């Protein structure tokens, strides 16, 4: 990643983390999960240090609620790194953004969604995680997974579109059919878009495996 792209991404991620969700979503904000401090922290996503413009970007709907209170060991690790970026001063933004990226490289590899959907695509396209980006269309955890259309729309116009325009992907791989539909509904760029179907529990069935084969071709 060029120094210019890294700085722009760091500043954008920092700004997203410092936003008040009520100011973005208004009445829709009540649909966000609010169990504890961790649910209050948005998760803007990951940009690998070797990512270059016109690269591969993975897109997911929004962060999973996780089991229990969502504050397991890996949850706390990434949430603490996100909090550090949120709370740092402007001169420390790039350094703290780099630290967050390193933390996410370790944490993301433990996710089932990464092992089942992201890793197979990376392997067949001869890429590693540091060369791609992964963003959430909605940055906050939600109480339910349905009825969130307005939240996705407001997120897109407030900051998600800025992320996509900054990264300028040539290919987008959406994790889930719904994520693909939501992305296509708002995106007007020229990237090739794939959506990998998934089934309950972040599992992958035959349609998902066929779509991965098409991506690999």
RODOMAR-796319 format. One record per atom (N, C-alpha, C): residue number from 1; x negated, y negated, z negated; atom name. Coordinates in nm, 2 decimals, always signed. Atoms other than C-alpha are relative to their C-alpha. Layout:
REM RODOMAR-796319
i,x,y,z,at
NUM,X,Y,Z,CA;
...
//
This chain:
REM RODOMAR-796319
i,x,y,z,at
1,-0.08,+0.12,+0.00,N;
1,+0.00,+0.00,+0.00,CA;
1,-0.09,-0.12,+0.00,C;
2,+0.08,+0.12,-0.01,N;
2,-0.13,-0.34,+0.09,CA;
2,+0.02,-0.08,-0.13,C;
3,-0.01,+0.08,+0.12,N;
3,-0.20,-0.59,-0.19,CA;
3,+0.12,-0.09,+0.00,C;
4,-0.11,+0.08,-0.02,N;
4,+0.07,-0.81,-0.05,CA;
4,+0.13,+0.07,-0.03,C;
5,-0.12,-0.08,+0.03,N;
5,+0.34,-0.54,-0.05,CA;
5,+0.01,+0.04,-0.14,C;
6,-0.01,-0.04,+0.14,N;
6,+0.24,-0.42,-0.39,CA;
6,+0.04,-0.12,-0.09,C;
7,-0.04,+0.11,+0.08,N;
7,+0.27,-0.77,-0.54,CA;
7,+0.15,-0.03,+0.02,C;
8,-0.14,+0.03,-0.03,N;
8,+0.61,-0.83,-0.37,CA;
8,+0.09,+0.11,-0.07,C;
9,-0.08,-0.11,+0.06,N;
9,+0.74,-0.49,-0.49,CA;
9,+0.00,-0.02,-0.15,C;
10,+0.01,+0.01,+0.14,N;
10,+0.61,-0.55,-0.84,CA;
10,+0.09,-0.11,-0.05,C;
11,-0.09,+0.12,+0.04,N;
11,+0.79,-0.89,-0.86,CA;
11,+0.15,+0.04,+0.01,C;
12,-0.14,-0.04,-0.02,N;
12,+1.11,-0.75,-0.72,CA;
12,+0.05,+0.10,-0.11,C;
13,-0.03,-0.10,+0.10,N;
13,+1.11,-0.45,-0.96,CA;
13,+0.01,-0.07,-0.14,C;
14,+0.00,+0.08,+0.12,N;
14,+1.03,-0.69,-1.25,CA;
14,+0.13,-0.08,-0.02,C;
15,-0.13,+0.08,+0.00,N;
15,+1.33,-0.92,-1.16,CA;
15,+0.12,+0.09,-0.02,C;
16,-0.12,-0.09,+0.01,N;
16,+1.57,-0.62,-1.13,CA;
16,+0.01,+0.04,-0.15,C;
17,+0.00,-0.05,+0.14,N;
17,+1.47,-0.50,-1.48,CA;
17,+0.04,-0.11,-0.10,C;
18,-0.03,+0.11,+0.09,N;
18,+1.53,-0.84,-1.63,CA;
18,+0.14,-0.05,+0.02,C;
19,-0.13,+0.05,-0.03,N;
19,+1.88,-0.88,-1.49,CA;
19,+0.10,+0.05,-0.10,C;
20,-0.11,-0.03,+0.09,N;
20,+2.20,-0.89,-1.70,CA;
20,+0.10,+0.07,+0.09,C;
21,-0.10,-0.07,-0.08,N;
21,+2.43,-0.62,-1.56,CA;
21,+0.14,-0.06,+0.01,C;
22,-0.13,+0.06,+0.01,N;
22,+2.74,-0.81,-1.67,CA;
22,+0.00,-0.12,+0.11,C;
23,+0.01,+0.11,-0.09,N;
23,+2.62,-1.10,-1.45,CA;
23,+0.02,+0.05,+0.15,C;
24,-0.01,-0.06,-0.13,N;
24,+2.60,-0.87,-1.15,CA;
24,+0.14,+0.06,+0.03,C;
25,-0.12,-0.09,-0.02,N;
25,+2.91,-0.64,-1.20,CA;
25,+0.13,-0.06,-0.06,C;
26,-0.12,+0.06,+0.06,N;
26,+3.15,-0.85,-1.41,CA;
26,+0.08,+0.11,-0.07,C;
27,-0.09,-0.10,+0.06,N;
27,+3.45,-0.63,-1.51,CA;
27,-0.05,+0.15,+0.03,C;
28,+0.05,-0.13,-0.04,N;
28,+3.29,-0.33,-1.33,CA;
28,-0.11,+0.05,-0.10,C;
29,+0.11,-0.04,+0.09,N;
29,+3.01,-0.33,-1.59,CA;
29,+0.05,+0.10,-0.11,C;
30,-0.05,-0.09,+0.10,N;
30,+3.24,-0.13,-1.83,CA;
30,-0.02,+0.14,+0.04,C;
31,+0.02,-0.14,-0.05,N;
31,+3.17,+0.18,-1.61,CA;
31,-0.14,+0.05,-0.03,C;
32,+0.13,-0.05,+0.03,N;
32,+2.81,+0.19,-1.71,CA;
32,-0.01,+0.07,-0.13,C;
33,+0.02,-0.08,+0.13,N;
33,+2.69,+0.43,-1.98,CA;
33,-0.07,-0.09,-0.10,C;
34,+0.05,+0.08,+0.10,N;
34,+2.61,+0.27,-2.31,CA;
34,-0.02,+0.07,-0.13,C;
35,+0.02,-0.08,+0.11,N;
35,+2.50,+0.54,-2.55,CA;
35,-0.11,-0.06,-0.10,C;
36,+0.12,+0.05,+0.08,N;
36,+2.17,+0.37,-2.67,CA;
36,-0.08,-0.10,+0.09,C;
37,+0.08,+0.10,-0.07,N;
37,+1.89,+0.14,-2.56,CA;
37,-0.05,+0.05,+0.13,C;
38,+0.05,-0.05,-0.12,N;
38,+1.78,+0.37,-2.29,CA;
38,+0.10,-0.02,+0.12,C;
39,-0.10,+0.02,-0.10,N;
39,+2.11,+0.33,-2.10,CA;
39,+0.01,-0.14,+0.05,C;
40,+0.00,+0.14,-0.03,N;
40,+2.06,-0.04,-2.10,CA;
40,-0.11,-0.04,+0.10,C;
41,+0.12,+0.03,-0.09,N;
41,+1.74,-0.02,-1.89,CA;
41,+0.03,+0.05,+0.14,C;
42,-0.02,-0.05,-0.14,N;
42,+1.79,-0.01,-1.51,CA;
42,-0.12,+0.07,+0.05,C;
43,+0.11,-0.08,-0.05,N;
43,+1.58,+0.23,-1.31,CA;
43,-0.02,-0.04,+0.15,C;
44,+0.01,+0.04,-0.13,N;
44,+1.47,+0.05,-0.99,CA;
44,-0.05,+0.10,+0.10,C;
45,+0.06,-0.10,-0.09,N;
45,+1.28,+0.35,-0.85,CA;
45,-0.15,-0.01,+0.01,C;
46,+0.14,-0.02,+0.00,N;
46,+0.93,+0.43,-0.74,CA;
46,-0.05,-0.04,+0.14,C;
47,+0.07,+0.02,-0.12,N;
47,+0.69,+0.31,-0.47,CA;
47,-0.14,+0.05,-0.01,C;
48,+0.13,-0.06,+0.02,N;
48,+0.38,+0.52,-0.42,CA;
48,-0.11,-0.10,+0.04,C;
49,+0.11,+0.09,-0.03,N;
49,+0.04,+0.34,-0.41,CA;
49,-0.05,+0.01,+0.14,C;
50,+0.05,-0.02,-0.14,N;
50,-0.03,+0.48,-0.06,CA;
50,+0.12,-0.02,+0.10,C;
51,-0.11,+0.03,-0.09,N;
51,+0.31,+0.38,+0.08,CA;
51,-0.04,-0.12,+0.09,C;
52,+0.02,+0.11,-0.09,N;
52,+0.29,+0.16,+0.39,CA;
52,+0.14,-0.02,+0.07,C;
53,-0.12,+0.03,-0.07,N;
53,+0.57,-0.02,+0.57,CA;
53,+0.03,+0.09,+0.11,C;
54,-0.05,-0.09,-0.10,N;
54,+0.78,+0.19,+0.80,CA;
54,-0.03,+0.15,-0.04,C;
55,+0.02,-0.13,+0.06,N;
55,+0.73,+0.49,+0.57,CA;
55,+0.13,+0.07,-0.02,C;
56,-0.12,-0.09,+0.03,N;
56,+0.97,+0.75,+0.43,CA;
56,+0.05,-0.05,-0.14,C;
57,-0.06,+0.04,+0.12,N;
57,+1.21,+0.64,+0.16,CA;
57,+0.11,+0.09,-0.04,C;
58,-0.11,-0.08,+0.05,N;
58,+1.43,+0.87,-0.05,CA;
58,+0.10,-0.09,-0.07,C;
59,-0.11,+0.08,+0.06,N;
59,+1.76,+0.73,-0.17,CA;
59,+0.09,+0.09,-0.08,C;
60,-0.09,-0.07,+0.08,N;
60,+1.97,+0.86,-0.45,CA;
60,+0.11,-0.09,-0.05,C;
61,-0.11,+0.08,+0.04,N;
61,+2.30,+0.74,-0.59,CA;
61,-0.03,-0.09,-0.12,C;
62,+0.03,+0.07,+0.12,N;
62,+2.21,+0.64,-0.95,CA;
62,-0.07,+0.10,-0.10,C;
63,+0.07,-0.08,+0.09,N;
63,+2.00,+0.77,-1.24,CA;
63,+0.10,+0.10,-0.07,C;
64,-0.09,-0.10,+0.07,N;
64,+2.15,+1.09,-1.40,CA;
64,+0.01,-0.04,-0.15,C;
65,-0.02,+0.02,+0.14,N;
65,+2.29,+1.07,-1.75,CA;
65,-0.09,+0.08,-0.09,C;
66,+0.09,-0.08,+0.08,N;
66,+2.06,+1.34,-1.87,CA;
66,+0.08,+0.07,-0.11,C;
67,-0.07,-0.07,+0.11,N;
67,+2.15,+1.58,-2.15,CA;
67,-0.01,-0.07,-0.13,C;
68,+0.00,+0.06,+0.13,N;
68,+2.24,+1.47,-2.50,CA;
68,+0.01,-0.15,+0.01,C;
69,+0.00,+0.15,+0.00,N;
69,+2.15,+1.11,-2.55,CA;
69,-0.08,-0.06,+0.11,C;
70,+0.08,+0.06,-0.11,N;
70,+1.93,+1.08,-2.25,CA;
70,-0.14,-0.05,-0.04,C;
71,+0.13,+0.05,+0.05,N;
71,+1.62,+1.02,-2.46,CA;
71,-0.09,+0.12,-0.04,C;
72,+0.10,-0.11,+0.02,N;
72,+1.42,+1.34,-2.42,CA;
72,-0.14,-0.05,+0.02,C;
73,+0.14,+0.04,-0.01,N;
73,+1.05,+1.33,-2.40,CA;
73,-0.04,-0.07,+0.13,C;
74,+0.03,+0.07,-0.12,N;
74,+1.02,+1.25,-2.03,CA;
74,+0.09,-0.12,+0.02,C;
75,-0.09,+0.12,-0.01,N;
75,+1.32,+1.01,-2.05,CA;
75,-0.07,-0.12,-0.07,C;
76,+0.07,+0.11,+0.08,N;
76,+1.14,+0.81,-2.32,CA;
76,-0.13,-0.05,+0.07,C;
77,+0.13,+0.04,-0.06,N;
77,+0.81,+0.81,-2.13,CA;
77,+0.03,-0.10,+0.11,C;
78,-0.02,+0.09,-0.11,N;
78,+0.96,+0.65,-1.82,CA;
78,+0.08,-0.12,-0.04,C;
79,-0.07,+0.12,+0.05,N;
79,+1.20,+0.42,-2.01,CA;
79,-0.10,-0.10,-0.07,C;
80,+0.10,+0.09,+0.07,N;
80,+0.91,+0.29,-2.22,CA;
80,-0.08,-0.08,+0.10,C;
81,+0.08,+0.06,-0.11,N;
81,+0.71,+0.22,-1.90,CA;
81,+0.09,-0.11,+0.07,C;
82,-0.08,+0.10,-0.06,N;
82,+1.01,+0.04,-1.75,CA;
82,+0.02,-0.12,-0.09,C;
83,-0.02,+0.11,+0.10,N;
83,+1.06,-0.16,-2.07,CA;
83,-0.13,-0.09,+0.00,C;
84,+0.12,+0.07,-0.01,N;
84,+0.69,-0.26,-2.05,CA;
84,+0.00,-0.10,+0.12,C;
85,-0.01,+0.09,-0.12,N;
85,+0.74,-0.40,-1.70,CA;
85,+0.10,-0.11,-0.02,C;
86,-0.11,+0.10,+0.03,N;
86,+1.06,-0.57,-1.80,CA;
86,-0.05,-0.12,-0.09,C;
87,+0.03,+0.10,+0.11,N;
87,+0.90,-0.75,-2.10,CA;
87,-0.14,-0.06,+0.03,C;
88,+0.13,+0.06,-0.02,N;
88,+0.56,-0.83,-1.95,CA;
88,+0.01,-0.14,+0.06,C;
89,+0.00,+0.13,-0.05,N;
89,+0.46,-1.18,-1.85,CA;
89,-0.03,+0.00,+0.15,C;
90,+0.02,+0.00,-0.15,N;
90,+0.43,-1.29,-1.48,CA;
90,-0.14,+0.04,+0.04,C;
91,+0.14,-0.04,-0.04,N;
91,+0.05,-1.26,-1.47,CA;
91,-0.03,+0.15,-0.01,C;
92,+0.03,-0.14,+0.03,N;
92,+0.07,-0.90,-1.59,CA;
92,+0.09,+0.09,+0.09,C;
93,-0.10,-0.07,-0.07,N;
93,+0.34,-0.79,-1.35,CA;
93,-0.06,+0.11,+0.09,C;
94,+0.06,-0.10,-0.09,N;
94,+0.12,-0.61,-1.09,CA;
94,-0.06,+0.11,-0.08,C;
95,+0.07,-0.10,+0.08,N;
95,-0.09,-0.43,-1.35,CA;
95,+0.10,+0.09,-0.06,C;
96,-0.10,-0.08,+0.07,N;
96,+0.22,-0.31,-1.54,CA;
96,+0.08,+0.08,+0.10,C;
97,-0.07,-0.07,-0.11,N;
97,+0.39,-0.21,-1.21,CA;
97,-0.08,+0.12,+0.04,C;
98,+0.09,-0.11,-0.04,N;
98,+0.09,+0.01,-1.12,CA;
98,+0.01,+0.11,-0.11,C;
99,-0.02,-0.09,+0.11,N;
99,+0.12,+0.17,-1.47,CA;
99,+0.13,+0.08,+0.01,C;
100,-0.13,-0.06,-0.02,N;
100,+0.49,+0.24,-1.41,CA;
100,-0.01,+0.11,+0.11,C;
101,+0.01,-0.10,-0.11,N;
101,+0.41,+0.41,-1.08,CA;
101,-0.07,+0.13,-0.04,C;
102,+0.07,-0.12,+0.05,N;
102,+0.16,+0.64,-1.25,CA;
102,+0.08,+0.08,-0.09,C;
103,-0.09,-0.07,+0.09,N;
103,+0.41,+0.73,-1.52,CA;
103,+0.10,+0.08,+0.08,C;
104,-0.11,-0.07,-0.08,N;
104,+0.68,+0.81,-1.26,CA;
104,-0.06,+0.11,+0.08,C;
105,+0.06,-0.11,-0.07,N;
105,+0.44,+1.03,-1.06,CA;
105,-0.01,+0.12,-0.09,C;
106,+0.00,-0.11,+0.10,N;
106,+0.41,+1.25,-1.37,CA;
106,+0.14,+0.05,-0.03,C;
107,-0.14,-0.04,+0.04,N;
107,+0.78,+1.24,-1.47,CA;
107,+0.08,+0.05,+0.11,C;
108,-0.08,-0.05,-0.11,N;
108,+0.94,+1.28,-1.13,CA;
108,-0.02,+0.14,+0.04,C;
109,+0.03,-0.14,-0.04,N;
109,+0.77,+1.61,-1.07,CA;
109,+0.07,+0.10,-0.09,C;
110,-0.08,-0.09,+0.10,N;
110,+0.97,+1.75,-1.37,CA;
110,+0.15,+0.01,+0.03,C;
111,-0.15,+0.01,-0.03,N;
111,+1.31,+1.66,-1.22,CA;
111,+0.04,+0.12,+0.09,C;
112,-0.06,-0.10,-0.09,N;
112,+1.52,+1.94,-1.07,CA;
112,+0.03,-0.06,+0.14,C;
113,-0.03,+0.06,-0.13,N;
113,+1.63,+1.70,-0.79,CA;
113,-0.13,-0.02,+0.08,C;
114,+0.12,+0.01,-0.08,N;
114,+1.27,+1.64,-0.70,CA;
114,-0.05,+0.13,+0.05,C;
115,+0.05,-0.13,-0.04,N;
115,+1.17,+2.01,-0.69,CA;
115,+0.09,+0.06,+0.11,C;
116,-0.09,-0.07,-0.10,N;
116,+1.48,+2.11,-0.48,CA;
116,+0.02,-0.08,+0.12,C;
117,-0.03,+0.08,-0.11,N;
117,+1.52,+1.81,-0.25,CA;
117,-0.12,-0.08,+0.06,C;
118,+0.11,+0.09,-0.04,N;
118,+1.21,+1.59,-0.24,CA;
118,-0.12,+0.08,+0.04,C;
119,+0.13,-0.08,-0.03,N;
119,+0.92,+1.84,-0.26,CA;
119,+0.00,+0.07,+0.13,C;
120,+0.00,-0.08,-0.13,N;
120,+1.03,+2.06,+0.03,CA;
120,-0.02,-0.10,+0.12,C;
121,+0.02,+0.09,-0.11,N;
121,+1.05,+1.75,+0.26,CA;
121,-0.15,-0.05,+0.00,C;
122,+0.14,+0.05,+0.00,N;
122,+0.71,+1.62,+0.14,CA;
122,-0.09,+0.11,+0.06,C;
123,+0.09,-0.11,-0.04,N;
123,+0.55,+1.96,+0.20,CA;
123,+0.01,+0.02,+0.15,C;
124,-0.01,-0.03,-0.14,N;
124,+0.69,+2.01,+0.55,CA;
124,-0.05,-0.12,+0.09,C;
125,+0.05,+0.11,-0.08,N;
125,+0.59,+1.66,+0.66,CA;
125,-0.14,-0.04,-0.04,C;
126,+0.14,+0.02,+0.04,N;
126,+0.25,+1.69,+0.50,CA;
126,-0.03,-0.13,-0.07,C;
127,+0.01,+0.13,+0.08,N;
127,+0.30,+1.40,+0.26,CA;
127,-0.01,+0.04,-0.15,C;
128,-0.01,-0.01,+0.14,N;
128,+0.25,+1.36,-0.11,CA;
128,+0.08,-0.11,-0.06,C;
129,-0.09,+0.10,+0.07,N;
129,+0.45,+1.16,-0.36,CA;
129,-0.05,-0.14,+0.02,C;
130,+0.06,+0.13,+0.00,N;
130,+0.21,+0.87,-0.35,CA;
130,+0.02,-0.08,+0.13,C;
131,-0.02,+0.07,-0.13,N;
131,+0.29,+0.80,+0.02,CA;
131,+0.14,-0.04,+0.03,C;
132,-0.14,+0.03,-0.02,N;
132,+0.67,+0.76,-0.02,CA;
132,+0.06,-0.08,-0.11,C;
133,-0.07,+0.08,+0.10,N;
133,+0.92,+0.56,-0.21,CA;
133,+0.13,+0.07,-0.03,C;
134,-0.12,-0.07,+0.04,N;
134,+1.23,+0.67,-0.40,CA;
134,+0.08,-0.11,-0.08,C;
135,-0.08,+0.11,+0.07,N;
135,+1.51,+0.42,-0.50,CA;
135,+0.14,+0.05,-0.02,C;
136,-0.14,-0.03,+0.04,N;
136,+1.85,+0.44,-0.66,CA;
136,+0.09,-0.11,+0.06,C;
137,-0.09,+0.10,-0.05,N;
137,+2.14,+0.26,-0.49,CA;
137,+0.06,-0.08,-0.11,C;
138,-0.04,+0.07,+0.13,N;
138,+2.27,+0.18,-0.84,CA;
138,-0.10,+0.04,-0.10,C;
139,+0.11,-0.02,+0.09,N;
139,+2.01,+0.13,-1.10,CA;
139,+0.03,+0.05,-0.14,C;
140,-0.04,-0.04,+0.14,N;
140,+2.21,+0.21,-1.42,CA;
140,+0.07,+0.13,+0.00,C;
141,-0.08,-0.12,+0.03,N;
141,+2.35,+0.53,-1.56,CA;
141,+0.14,-0.04,-0.02,C;
142,-0.15,+0.03,+0.00,N;
142,+2.73,+0.55,-1.54,CA;
142,+0.07,+0.11,-0.09,C;
143,-0.08,-0.09,+0.08,N;
143,+3.00,+0.71,-1.76,CA;
143,+0.05,+0.12,+0.09,C;
144,-0.05,-0.10,-0.10,N;
144,+3.14,+0.90,-1.45,CA;
144,-0.07,-0.02,+0.13,C;
145,+0.07,+0.00,-0.13,N;
145,+3.02,+0.98,-1.11,CA;
145,+0.10,-0.04,+0.12,C;
146,-0.10,+0.04,-0.10,N;
146,+3.34,+0.87,-0.93,CA;
146,+0.05,-0.14,-0.03,C;
147,-0.06,+0.14,+0.01,N;
147,+3.51,+0.53,-0.87,CA;
147,-0.11,-0.11,-0.01,C;
148,+0.11,+0.09,+0.02,N;
148,+3.18,+0.35,-0.84,CA;
148,-0.03,-0.08,+0.12,C;
149,+0.03,+0.07,-0.13,N;
149,+3.21,+0.20,-0.49,CA;
149,-0.03,-0.14,-0.02,C;
150,+0.02,+0.14,+0.02,N;
150,+3.23,-0.15,-0.61,CA;
150,-0.14,-0.03,-0.07,C;
151,+0.13,+0.02,+0.06,N;
151,+2.92,-0.11,-0.83,CA;
151,-0.11,+0.02,+0.10,C;
152,+0.10,-0.02,-0.10,N;
152,+2.72,+0.02,-0.53,CA;
152,+0.00,-0.12,+0.09,C;
153,+0.00,+0.12,-0.09,N;
153,+2.84,-0.27,-0.32,CA;
153,-0.06,-0.12,-0.06,C;
154,+0.06,+0.11,+0.06,N;
154,+2.75,-0.53,-0.57,CA;
154,-0.15,+0.02,-0.02,C;
155,+0.14,-0.03,+0.01,N;
155,+2.41,-0.36,-0.63,CA;
155,-0.07,-0.03,+0.13,C;
156,+0.06,+0.01,-0.13,N;
156,+2.34,-0.36,-0.26,CA;
156,-0.03,-0.15,+0.03,C;
157,+0.01,+0.14,-0.03,N;
157,+2.40,-0.73,-0.22,CA;
157,-0.08,-0.08,-0.10,C;
158,+0.07,+0.07,+0.10,N;
158,+2.23,-0.83,-0.54,CA;
158,-0.15,+0.03,+0.01,C;
159,+0.14,-0.03,+0.01,N;
159,+1.90,-0.64,-0.51,CA;
159,-0.04,+0.13,+0.08,C;
160,+0.05,-0.13,-0.07,N;
160,+1.90,-0.29,-0.34,CA;
160,-0.03,-0.03,+0.15,C;
161,+0.04,+0.04,-0.14,N;
161,+1.91,-0.45,+0.01,CA;
161,-0.14,-0.06,+0.00,C;
162,+0.14,+0.06,+0.00,N;
162,+1.60,-0.65,-0.09,CA;
162,-0.10,+0.10,-0.01,C;
163,+0.10,-0.11,+0.01,N;
163,+1.42,-0.33,-0.18,CA;
163,-0.02,+0.06,+0.14,C;
164,+0.00,-0.06,-0.13,N;
164,+1.51,-0.17,+0.15,CA;
164,-0.07,-0.09,+0.11,C;
165,+0.06,+0.09,-0.09,N;
165,+1.41,-0.48,+0.35,CA;
165,-0.15,-0.02,-0.02,C;
166,+0.14,+0.01,+0.03,N;
166,+1.08,-0.50,+0.17,CA;
166,-0.07,+0.12,+0.05,C;
167,+0.06,-0.13,-0.03,N;
167,+1.00,-0.13,+0.23,CA;
167,+0.00,+0.03,+0.15,C;
168,-0.01,-0.01,-0.14,N;
168,+1.11,-0.14,+0.59,CA;
168,-0.02,+0.15,+0.05,C;
169,+0.03,-0.14,-0.03,N;
169,+1.14,+0.24,+0.62,CA;
169,+0.03,+0.04,+0.15,C;
170,-0.03,-0.05,-0.13,N;
170,+1.13,+0.43,+0.95,CA;
170,+0.10,+0.12,-0.01,C;
171,-0.09,-0.11,+0.03,N;
171,+1.31,+0.72,+0.79,CA;
171,+0.05,-0.01,-0.15,C;
172,-0.06,+0.00,+0.13,N;
172,+1.55,+0.74,+0.50,CA;
172,+0.06,+0.14,-0.03,C;
173,-0.06,-0.13,+0.03,N;
173,+1.64,+1.07,+0.33,CA;
173,+0.09,-0.02,-0.13,C;
174,-0.09,+0.02,+0.11,N;
174,+1.95,+1.04,+0.11,CA;
174,+0.02,+0.14,-0.07,C;
175,-0.02,-0.12,+0.08,N;
175,+1.99,+1.29,-0.17,CA;
175,+0.15,+0.01,-0.03,C;
176,-0.14,-0.02,+0.02,N;
176,+2.35,+1.40,-0.14,CA;
176,+0.08,-0.07,+0.11,C;
177,-0.08,+0.05,-0.11,N;
177,+2.62,+1.34,+0.12,CA;
177,+0.06,-0.14,-0.04,C;
178,-0.06,+0.12,+0.04,N;
178,+2.78,+1.06,-0.08,CA;
178,-0.11,-0.12,+0.00,C;
179,+0.11,+0.10,-0.01,N;
179,+2.44,+0.88,-0.11,CA;
179,-0.02,-0.04,+0.15,C;
180,+0.02,+0.03,-0.14,N;
180,+2.41,+0.90,+0.27,CA;
180,+0.11,-0.09,+0.05,C;
181,-0.12,+0.08,-0.05,N;
181,+2.76,+0.76,+0.33,CA;
181,-0.01,-0.14,-0.06,C;
182,+0.01,+0.14,+0.06,N;
182,+2.70,+0.47,+0.08,CA;
182,-0.11,-0.08,+0.07,C;
183,+0.11,+0.07,-0.06,N;
183,+2.37,+0.39,+0.24,CA;
183,+0.04,-0.05,+0.14,C;
184,-0.04,+0.04,-0.13,N;
184,+2.50,+0.39,+0.59,CA;
184,+0.11,-0.11,+0.01,C;
185,-0.11,+0.10,+0.01,N;
185,+2.80,+0.18,+0.49,CA;
185,-0.06,-0.14,-0.01,C;
186,+0.05,+0.13,+0.02,N;
186,+2.57,-0.11,+0.40,CA;
186,-0.13,-0.03,+0.08,C;
187,+0.13,+0.02,-0.07,N;
187,+2.25,-0.06,+0.60,CA;
187,+0.02,-0.03,+0.15,C;
188,-0.01,+0.04,-0.14,N;
188,+2.21,-0.22,+0.94,CA;
188,-0.13,+0.01,+0.07,C;
189,+0.14,-0.01,-0.06,N;
189,+1.84,-0.15,+1.01,CA;
189,-0.01,+0.12,+0.10,C;
190,+0.02,-0.10,-0.10,N;
190,+1.69,+0.09,+1.25,CA;
190,-0.06,+0.13,-0.04,C;
191,+0.06,-0.13,+0.05,N;
191,+1.56,+0.37,+1.03,CA;
191,+0.09,+0.12,+0.03,C;
192,-0.07,-0.13,-0.02,N;
192,+1.65,+0.73,+1.11,CA;
192,+0.05,+0.05,-0.14,C;
193,-0.06,-0.04,+0.13,N;
193,+1.88,+0.85,+0.83,CA;
193,+0.04,+0.14,+0.00,C;
194,-0.05,-0.14,+0.03,N;
194,+1.93,+1.20,+0.69,CA;
194,+0.06,+0.00,-0.13,C;
195,-0.06,-0.02,+0.13,N;
195,+2.15,+1.31,+0.41,CA;
195,+0.00,+0.15,-0.03,C;
196,+0.01,-0.14,+0.04,N;
196,+2.08,+1.64,+0.23,CA;
196,+0.12,+0.03,-0.09,C;
197,-0.12,-0.04,+0.09,N;
197,+2.41,+1.79,+0.09,CA;
197,-0.06,+0.07,-0.13,C;
198,+0.03,-0.07,+0.12,N;
198,+2.39,+1.90,-0.27,CA;
198,+0.13,+0.05,-0.07,C;
199,-0.11,-0.06,+0.07,N;
199,+2.61,+2.10,-0.49,CA;
199,-0.01,-0.03,-0.15,C;
200,+0.00,+0.04,+0.14,N;
200,+2.70,+2.06,-0.86,CA;
200,-0.13,+0.05,-0.07,C;
201,+0.12,-0.04,+0.08,N;
201,+2.40,+2.05,-1.10,CA;
201,-0.13,-0.03,+0.08,C;
202,+0.12,+0.03,-0.08,N;
202,+2.16,+1.91,-0.84,CA;
202,-0.06,+0.12,+0.07,C;
203,+0.04,-0.12,-0.07,N;
203,+2.15,+2.25,-0.67,CA;
203,+0.01,-0.02,+0.15,C;
204,-0.01,+0.01,-0.15,N;
204,+2.10,+2.30,-0.30,CA;
204,+0.05,+0.13,+0.06,C;
205,-0.06,-0.12,-0.06,N;
205,+2.30,+2.54,-0.09,CA;
205,-0.05,+0.01,+0.15,C;
206,+0.04,-0.03,-0.14,N;
206,+2.28,+2.66,+0.27,CA;
206,+0.01,-0.13,+0.09,C;
207,+0.00,+0.12,-0.08,N;
207,+2.39,+2.32,+0.42,CA;
207,-0.12,-0.09,-0.03,C;
208,+0.12,+0.08,+0.04,N;
208,+2.12,+2.14,+0.23,CA;
208,-0.13,+0.05,+0.05,C;
209,+0.13,-0.05,-0.06,N;
209,+1.85,+2.38,+0.34,CA;
209,+0.00,-0.02,+0.15,C;
210,+0.00,+0.02,-0.14,N;
210,+1.96,+2.35,+0.70,CA;
210,-0.04,-0.15,+0.03,C;
211,+0.03,+0.14,-0.02,N;
211,+1.94,+1.97,+0.67,CA;
211,-0.15,-0.03,-0.02,C;
212,+0.14,+0.01,+0.02,N;
212,+1.59,+2.00,+0.53,CA;
212,-0.08,+0.05,+0.12,C;
213,+0.07,-0.06,-0.12,N;
213,+1.49,+2.22,+0.83,CA;
213,+0.01,-0.10,+0.11,C;
214,-0.01,+0.10,-0.10,N;
214,+1.62,+1.94,+1.06,CA;
214,-0.10,-0.11,-0.02,C;
215,+0.10,+0.11,+0.03,N;
215,+1.41,+1.68,+0.88,CA;
215,-0.14,+0.05,+0.03,C;
216,+0.13,-0.06,-0.03,N;
216,+1.11,+1.91,+0.91,CA;
216,-0.03,+0.01,+0.15,C;
217,+0.02,+0.00,-0.14,N;
217,+1.16,+1.94,+1.28,CA;
217,-0.04,-0.13,+0.06,C;
//
